Amino acid sequence: MGAHEDSKVGRVVQVLLPLRLPEGFDYAEPEGMDLAPGDMVAVPLGPRTLRGVVELVRDGVGANRPLKPVASRLDEPRFPKGTLAFVHWAAKYAVDSPGAPLAIALRGLNAPRPRLERRVVATGKRPGRSTPSRSRVLDAASVPLGRAELARMAAVSDGVIRALLEQGCLCVVEMERHSPFTAPDPDLPGSILNPSQAAAAAALGHTVGEGRFTVTLLDGVTGSGKTEVYLEAAALVLKADPGAQVLVLLPEIALTQAVIDRFASRFGGAPAEWHSGVSPTRRRETWEAVATGEARIVVGARSALFLPFGRLGLIIVDEEHDGSYKQEEGFIYQARDLAVARAKIEDCSVVLASATPSLETLYNAQTGRYRWLRLGDRHGAARMPSIELVDLRESPPEAGQWLSPRLTAAMAQTLERGEQALLFLNRRGYAPLVLCRACGERMRAPDSDSWLVEHRYTGRLVCHLTGYSMVKPACCPHCGAKDSLISIGPGVERVEEEARSRFPQARLAVFSSDTVTDAAAARAMIEAMALGEFDIMVATQAAAKGHNFPALTLVGVVDGDLGLRGGDLRAAERTYQLLTQVSGRAGRQERPGRALIQTWAPDHAVMQAIAAGDRDGFMAIELAEREAVGLPPFGRLAALILSGPDPMALEAFARALAAAAPNGDGVIIYGPADAPLALVRGLRRKRFLVRSERSVDLQSFLAAWRARVKIPSRVRLTIDVDPYSFL
Ligand code: ADP
């Protein structure tokens, strides 16, 4: 008897770790720890101690192997059940381990919790010499304030504060940090909506008021007021339930500030922000505030979808068609699709907003699976821009130039009127290709299958795939000829050069990921443009979306055909969306806008549809084409990407994988074939493409297939469900 009592079996805790493991690991619960699902714990794994989330606690009766005990319970808010369910769902969808999305969900905890903060406060001692700025500082510092905040409030430089600290008139105190998240006030008045907006807001209000899972497409041209409408839906959700939370997803950091400002003025306080530009400390605070329910509105990039919301009432996916919702590396996911899944798990509404919805979303709206709200024209006096195609065969630019006479004439008129022009070319750098005039050698990356792009500002040749770069050589590395390397084709830098030489008086700016490298720079550039500090902006797609530039009346698309080359599944759709969006930057206020699209193929269906403003006609043709060949949304697609340093090993594994493919009804496997990018960073790449009927459980098929092979240590297999890139 006594022996039995000694070996009393405790409870077993299953802990999910943020690592690519097939499932949660079991640990023994130390006596008295009293864990429950959602608790965050530290557990040993090999020599390491890791953070994990308790998934299950069960009686250990029958535990037949000794388990390591949980090391400690962490002082963190509980990880919500819905978020955990979502992590599992996302993993299953992506045919990946749940630890991969969990790692994203826990990223906010990487920085330590900021407990104390340093503030300064007046000591009562008067300064040796009193000045108005010193007095303002000492008045303001009668209560402890952060140093930067004090400088701002007293409108002084930090030097004034430093001097007062040195004299002992101010001192530093360490204080408990207080919550920096202000509660939104949904009772503040919103904008007065126009009739079309009011009708959409009422319908959307009705939908979110149901308080259950629904998906709504909010469809309206750029500038029609979609943001106004979803702000009202958010207000309703926040009002109806004082604990409810709202998540707004945006595709680009550059867009966040404008949306944050609009939420701040609608609800009387800035929402929480979540993207790569947010500091680790601030992320930690935001993560906790989301988990405790204190942060009620979050505006963020795709990874905000993995935040620990306990009470989501509404998810808004703005610019839902945007390709950057697809995360292509690490854990591969499409945030718009996952937003719908998360809303389903949380049983709340999701709103997908766009002027150019994706084919998938439009199809779901047409077939009644999603609700569909359409907004009328632009708000107020603003009109849609007129869109004209410039046939480059008839109005070609001069040799070595890229702007046609028609476009430059329109630019001259625009500048004369004191208005702004935007030249759009979705290509960074100066020239996409550099070749040797003497021997024809093309400059390529040493370790990848890609041409090097010339950047004149930095004088370097850059691989846009991997970031590899080198100084542009004076002699051809192949034949040794001197000064023989010539630049082929334009990038934004070259278009700027041309615009500058044509309009020497104009103030120019280039907006690309090379000139605008973070959120603050994006904000500064957008503000300067909105204030009219530039006459001409040359931009990649970084500036094509969402922004409102009041004096911008002319958009020139330098190469309308660019996106149509290469021809993957979504090439035409993407070109249509991008050109419509960028054209939509023109004429946002009373002044009429105009877009000129330079093209060598004015008869192409995409160009015709854009010129006619016939989105629905264009989408109908695209849908019919996809249906004819069984591509999404009519069929399912997945890519398997194999990569490794050793071509022989890769080839052998590709053959083994092909041989191991299960028989699947309604599944067709193409490949293996060399990937179009067959070499990246020294790794060879091969691809399979799998197409199935809609009714097939493609994820189970892929999981079964992968389970049939042993993946060699020097080969990597990546599964990309619903691929957007075919390279
Ligand atoms: P969308 O999101 O459809 O592109 P926005 O909501 O950004 O449109 O509206 C475009 C512009 O028109 C914004 O500057 C916005 O402030 C203004 N606007 C739209 N609707 C209204 C309204 N009802 N009252 C005042 N301004 C509005």
Residues whose N, C-alpha, C, O or C-beta is under 5 A from the ligand:
A	BS01	ADP	S191 I192 L193 N194 G220 V221 T222 G223 S224 G225 K226 T227 E228 H379 N548
